[in-house]
Amino acid sequence: MNISRTKLLIIILFYKTILELIYSFLIVENPIYIGFSMDFSIPKYIIGTIIVVITIYLLPLLRKPSSYYLFFYYLVSVIPLASLYALESNSSGYLVASIFSFYILLFIVKMNIKFKVKSFKINSKLFDSACYIIIFGLIVYLYTSGYRPSILAFNLNLNYAIRGDIEFSGILGYYFGIVNRAIIPGCFILSIFEKKYLKSLSFVLLQLVIFMFFPQKTILFSLLLVFIIYLIVTKGKYYFYLINFQVFYFIIASLLYIIFNFHYLITFSPRRTHFTPADIQFSYYDFFVNSNYLSFSQNLIGRIFNLTEVYDTSIVYIIGGIYYNSPNMSANTNFMADGYANFGILGMILVTVILSFTLITLDSFTKDSKHAVNISICFMPLYALLDASIFTAFLTHGILWVLIFIFLTHFRTTKNNKIVNEIER
């Protein structure tokens, strides 16, 4: 893919500047956004900008799902991290460790490791029927377990009140993740790709029903987001379209906030999607640089091996109480900061290596198939890495289930499939 990185860099610097202006004048000044501060450092601003410039020339801007995701992560995690490093005068230690780990991720993915995946044909009608059964099974299970859908879920101001103490854990948590992170988005995009629009609409309606049971904004907007990603990749200029779309969104969101005091768009992005994850990462580093590591005692590994917990309280509430004056706040962090919380720099490198081979596996599973379908299907589970550990993202947020879904539907999106060839003509 022949891409002018210099032209892309100009847009990226503009994007970075807009982010920093929004933070400085619309987010820090608003009392409803807790945890943010302003302590601008010119030397750190220069260092952060240099990192942003260097990184764009290291990214593998190829037609691969791994490349698409790495560029997305660069936009929504690396750049906000570099910006907050200067705007809040945050720790150099975490920035260096995070960027070093990201460069390891780039290096491994760019090694172009390949392995063959044998594709097999599975009956499409049988597969789709199984997906419907699994989805309806979740809805029936929720209803018979005492959960009730509520039309009030669509009042976004009431989302937290309606959710209350609802928590899907254990088998139900995995089941919930399989359905709303993998099966519904996967079937939705696959239906659009195969031009079965009524079927795609049915999955939208099913997702809305699940949203009424558990009003989480990511469930409500997930299909819209994966559809946008699908359109962007289909256009063939993913890298330019993705960043231009975000710039356009930030400008519209800012104008609505300034003129009409409509803050919902700003609250969702960039506040929630860009700055909150970056700020929490620095908080985790600040806590664990002088405290005992978790040593995987509070995640899946700890439960499997019955490890003794280092802290009596979940770390997400400890961080919420200390840094955000909200002991009930669940301050989840991204996979790199979680790696640091568990084993320091070595923990960051470990989770980075795991993600590297996950992306390599994804590339292998999607070889000779339509990247627009596959990258949009895996978008939400990979997006979860912005505020979830690598292990939680694999099971609860659906990375593992998406890989299985893509593997099982590979034939339907491969270039050797007659149906695909007819669709493309």
C-alpha positions in Angstrom: 0.0 0.0 0.0 1.6 3.2 -1.2 0.9 5.8 1.5 2.4 9.3 1.9 3.5 9.2 5.6 4.4 12.8 5.5 0.9 13.8 4.3 -0.5 11.5 7.0 1.7 13.1 9.6 0.4 16.6 8.8 -3.2 15.4 9.5 -2.0 13.6 12.6 -0.4 16.7 14.1 -3.6 18.6 13.4 -5.6 15.8 15.0 -3.2 15.9 18.1 -3.6 19.7 18.3 -7.5 19.5 18.2 -7.4 16.9 21.0 -5.2 19.1 23.2 -7.4 22.1 22.6 -10.5 20.2 23.5 -8.8 19.0 26.7 -7.5 22.4 27.6 -10.7 24.4 27.1 -13.6 22.0 27.2 -12.7 19.1 29.4 -10.5 20.5 32.2 -12.8 23.5 32.7 -15.9 21.3 33.1 -16.5 20.2 36.7 -18.5 17.1 35.7 -15.3 15.5 34.3 -13.3 14.4 37.4 -9.7 13.4 37.6 -8.3 15.9 35.0 -5.9 18.7 35.7 -3.7 21.2 33.8 0.1 21.4 34.5 1.5 22.1 31.0 5.2 21.3 30.4 6.9 22.6 27.2 9.8 20.1 27.4 7.3 17.2 27.8 5.2 18.6 24.9 8.3 18.5 22.7 9.2 14.9 23.8 5.6 13.7 23.2 5.4 15.3 19.8 8.7 13.7 18.8 7.4 10.3 19.8 4.2 10.8 17.8 6.3 11.8 14.7 8.7 8.9 15.0 6.0 6.3 15.5 4.1 7.1 12.3 7.2 6.2 10.4 7.4 2.8 12.2 3.8 1.7 11.8 3.2 -1.0 9.2 0.6 0.7 7.1 -0.5 -2.4 5.2 -3.7 -4.1 4.1 -3.8 -6.3 7.1 -6.1 -6.5 10.2 -3.0 -6.1 12.4 -1.9 -2.9 10.7 -5.4 -1.5 10.8 -5.6 -2.1 14.6 -2.1 -0.8 15.3 -2.9 2.5 13.6 -6.2 2.7 15.5 -4.4 2.1 18.8 -1.8 4.7 17.8 -4.6 7.3 17.3 -6.7 6.6 20.4 -4.0 5.5 22.9 -0.5 6.5 22.0 -1.3 10.1 20.9 -3.6 10.9 23.9 -0.9 9.4 26.2 1.7 11.6 24.7 -0.6 14.6 25.0 -1.6 14.0 28.6 2.1 13.5 29.4 2.6 17.2 28.6 -0.8 18.7 29.6 -0.7 17.1 33.1 3.1 16.9 33.3 2.8 13.2 34.0 5.5 10.6 34.7 8.2 10.1 32.1 8.7 6.5 33.4 5.3 5.2 32.3 5.4 7.0 28.9 8.8 5.5 28.1 7.7 2.0 29.3 4.5 2.2 27.3 6.1 3.4 24.1 8.9 0.8 24.4 6.3 -1.9 24.8 4.4 -0.6 21.8 7.6 -0.7 19.7 8.1 -4.3 20.7 4.6 -5.0 19.5 5.4 -3.3 16.2 8.6 -5.2 15.8 7.1 -8.6 16.3 4.1 -7.9 14.0 6.5 -6.6 11.3 8.5 -9.8 11.4 5.8 -11.1 9.1 5.5 -14.5 10.9 3.0 -16.7 9.0 1.3 -20.0 9.6 -1.1 -21.9 7.4 -4.7 -22.1 8.4 -6.7 -24.8 6.7 -10.1 -23.4 5.8 -13.2 -25.7 5.7 -16.7 -25.1 4.4 -19.5 -25.0 7.0 -23.1 -24.8 6.0 -24.1 -21.1 6.1 -27.7 -21.7 7.0 -26.8 -24.1 9.8 -24.2 -21.7 11.1 -26.6 -18.7 11.1 -29.3 -20.8 12.7 -26.9 -21.7 15.5 -26.1 -18.0 16.0 -29.8 -17.1 16.3 -30.3 -19.9 18.8 -27.3 -18.7 20.9 -28.6 -15.1 20.9 -32.2 -16.0 21.8 -30.8 -18.4 24.4 -29.1 -15.4 26.1 -32.3 -13.4 26.1 -34.4 -16.2 27.5 -31.7 -16.9 30.2 -31.6 -13.2 31.2 -35.4 -13.1 31.5 -35.8 -16.3 33.4 -33.0 -15.2 35.8 -35.1 -12.2 36.8 -33.6 -9.5 34.5 -36.2 -7.3 32.7 -35.8 -5.1 29.6 -36.6 -1.5 30.1 -37.4 1.2 27.4 -35.9 3.7 29.8 -32.5 2.3 28.8 -32.6 4.7 25.8 -32.5 7.6 28.2 -28.7 7.8 28.4 -28.9 9.9 31.6 -30.5 6.9 33.4 -28.0 4.2 32.2 -26.1 3.9 35.4 -29.2 4.0 37.6 -30.9 1.3 35.6 -27.8 -0.9 35.6 -27.4 -0.5 39.3 -25.4 -3.4 40.7 -26.1 -5.7 37.8 -22.9 -7.7 37.0 -22.5 -10.5 34.6 -19.7 -12.7 35.9 -18.6 -16.3 35.5 -20.2 -18.3 32.7 -22.9 -15.7 32.2 -20.2 -13.0 31.7 -18.5 -15.1 29.0 -21.9 -16.0 27.4 -22.8 -12.3 27.4 -19.4 -11.4 25.8 -19.8 -14.1 23.1 -23.2 -12.7 22.0 -22.8 -9.0 22.1 -19.1 -8.7 21.2 -18.7 -11.5 18.7 -21.8 -13.2 17.4 -24.1 -10.2 16.8 -21.5 -7.8 15.4 -20.1 -10.7 13.3 -23.4 -11.8 11.9 -24.4 -8.1 11.3 -21.4 -7.3 9.2 -21.4 -10.6 7.4 -25.1 -10.1 6.5 -24.3 -6.6 5.1 -21.3 -8.0 3.1 -23.6 -10.7 1.6 -26.2 -8.0 0.9 -28.8 -9.7 3.2 -30.0 -6.4 4.7 -33.2 -7.7 6.4 -31.1 -10.2 8.2 -28.6 -7.5 9.3 -31.6 -5.5 10.6 -32.7 -8.4 12.7 -29.3 -8.4 14.5 -29.6 -4.7 15.1 -33.0 -5.3 16.8 -31.6 -8.2 18.9 -28.7 -6.0 20.0 -31.2 -3.3 21.1 -33.2 -5.9 23.1 -30.0 -6.9 24.9 -29.2 -3.2 25.5 -32.6 -2.9 27.2 -31.6 -5.6 29.6 -28.2 -4.1 30.3 -27.9 -0.4 29.2 -24.3 0.0 28.4 -23.4 2.5 25.8 -20.8 0.3 24.1 -23.7 -2.2 23.4 -25.9 0.6 22.0 -23.3 2.0 19.7 -21.2 -1.0 18.9 -22.9 -1.9 15.6 -22.8 1.7 14.4 -19.0 1.7 15.2 -18.3 -1.6 13.4 -20.4 -0.4 10.4 -18.4 2.8 10.2 -15.1 0.8 10.3 -16.5 -1.5 7.6 -17.3 1.4 5.4 -13.9 3.1 6.0 -11.9 -0.1 5.2 -14.2 -0.8 2.1 -13.3 2.6 0.7 -9.6 1.5 0.5 -8.1 4.5 2.3 -8.5 3.3 5.8 -5.7 5.4 7.4 -6.8 8.7 5.9 -10.5 8.1 6.3 -10.2 7.0 9.9 -8.3 10.0 11.1 -10.3 12.4 9.0 -13.5 11.0 10.4 -12.3 11.5 14.0 -11.2 15.1 13.2 -14.6 15.8 11.7 -16.3 14.3 14.8 -14.2 16.3 17.2 -15.0 19.6 15.4 -18.8 18.9 15.3 -18.8 17.7 19.0 -16.8 20.8 20.1 -19.2 23.2 18.2 -22.3 21.6 19.7 -20.7 21.9 23.2 -19.7 25.5 22.7 -22.9 26.7 21.0 -25.6 24.6 22.6 -23.9 23.2 25.7 -24.5 19.7 24.3 -21.8 17.7 26.0 -22.8 14.1 25.2 -20.5 13.8 22.2 -17.5 15.3 23.9 -18.2 13.1 26.9 -18.1 10.0 24.8 -15.2 11.0 22.6 -12.5 12.2 23.2 -13.2 12.4 27.0 -14.2 8.7 27.5 -12.4 7.1 24.6 -9.1 9.0 24.6 -8.3 10.9 27.8 -9.9 8.8 30.5 -8.0 5.6 29.6 -4.7 7.6 29.3 -5.2 9.4 32.6 -6.0 6.1 34.4 -2.8 4.5 33.0 -0.7 7.2 34.6 -2.6 6.7 37.8 -1.8 3.0 37.8 1.8 3.6 37.2 2.0 6.3 40.0 0.4 3.8 42.4 2.5 0.7 41.6 5.8 2.4 41.1 6.0 2.5 44.9 3.6 -0.4 45.8 3.6 -4.2 45.5 2.6 -5.6 42.1 -0.6 -7.7 41.8 1.3 -10.7 40.5 -1.8 -11.8 38.5 -3.7 -12.4 41.8 -6.8 -10.5 40.7 -7.4 -11.9 37.3 -8.2 -15.2 35.6 -4.7 -16.6 36.3 -5.1 -15.9 40.0 -8.4 -17.7 40.1 -7.1 -20.7 38.2 -4.1 -21.2 40.4 -5.8 -19.9 43.6 -3.1 -17.2 44.1 -3.2 -15.1 47.3 -4.4 -11.6 46.6 -2.0 -8.9 47.5 -4.7 -6.4 48.3 -8.0 -7.0 50.1 -9.9 -4.7 47.7 -10.1 -4.9 44.0 -7.4 -2.6 42.5 -10.0 -0.8 40.3 -11.7 0.5 43.4 -8.4 1.4 45.1 -7.4 3.5 42.1 -10.8 5.0 41.9 -10.8 6.0 45.6 -7.2 7.4 45.7 -7.0 9.2 42.4 -10.6 10.1 41.6 -12.1 10.5 45.1 -14.7 7.9 44.2 -14.3 4.5 46.0 -17.1 3.1 44.0 -15.5 4.0 40.7 -14.3 0.9 38.8 -11.1 2.4 37.3 -10.3 -0.2 34.7 -7.2 0.3 32.8 -5.7 -0.8 29.4 -3.8 -4.0 28.9 -0.3 -2.4 29.1 -1.0 -0.6 32.4 -2.6 -3.8 33.7 0.6 -5.6 32.7 2.6 -3.1 34.7 0.3 -3.5 37.7 0.9 -7.2 37.7 4.6 -7.5 37.0 6.1 -4.1 36.2 8.0 -3.7 32.9 8.2 -7.5 32.5 4.4 -7.7 32.7 4.0 -5.0 30.0 6.3 -6.9 27.7 4.5 -10.2 28.4 1.1 -8.9 27.5 2.6 -7.1 24.5 4.0 -10.4 23.2 0.6 -12.1 23.7 -1.2 -9.4 21.7 1.5 -9.6 19.0 0.8 -13.2 18.3 -2.9 -12.6 18.6 -2.7 -10.1 15.8 -0.4 -12.5 13.8 -3.1 -15.2 14.3 -5.8 -12.8 13.1 -3.7 -12.0 10.0 -3.3 -15.8 9.3 -7.0 -16.5 9.8 -8.0 -13.7 7.4 -5.5 -14.4 4.6 -7.1 -14.1 1.2 -10.4 -12.9 2.7 -12.1 -9.5 2.8 -10.3 -7.4 5.4 -13.3 -5.0 5.6 -15.4 -7.8 7.1 -12.8 -9.2 9.4 -11.4 -5.9 10.9 -14.8 -4.6 11.6 -15.9 -7.9 13.2 -12.9 -7.8 15.6 -13.0 -4.1 16.2 -15.0 -4.1 19.4 -13.1 -6.9 21.2 -9.8 -5.3 20.3 -11.1 -1.9 21.3 -11.7 -3.3 24.7 -8.0 -3.5 25.3 -8.1 0.3 25.9 -9.6 -0.3 29.3 -9.3 -4.1 30.0 -6.5 -6.6 30.7 -5.4 -8.9 28.0 -7.0 -11.9 29.7 -10.4 -10.1 30.3 -10.4 -8.9 26.7 -9.8 -12.5 25.5 -12.7 -14.1 27.3 -15.2 -11.5 28.6 -14.8 -9.0 25.8 -14.7 -11.6 23.0 -11.3 -11.6 21.3 -11.1 -15.4 21.5 -14.7 -15.8 20.4 -14.1 -13.4 17.5 -11.1 -15.4 16.3 -13.3 -18.5 16.4 -16.1 -16.7 14.5 -13.7 -15.5 11.8 -12.2 -19.0 11.4 -15.6 -20.6 11.0 -16.8 -18.0 8.5 -13.5 -17.7 6.6 -14.9 -19.5 3.5 -17.7 -17.0 3.2 -15.3 -14.0 2.9 -12.5 -15.6 0.9 -11.6 -14.5 -2.6 -11.9 -18.0 -3.9 -15.6 -18.2 -2.9 -17.9 -17.8 -5.9 -20.4 -15.9 -3.8 -17.8 -13.3 -2.8 -16.7 -12.9 -6.4 -20.3 -12.3 -7.5 -20.8 -9.8 -4.7 -17.7 -7.9 -5.8 -18.8 -7.8 -9.4 
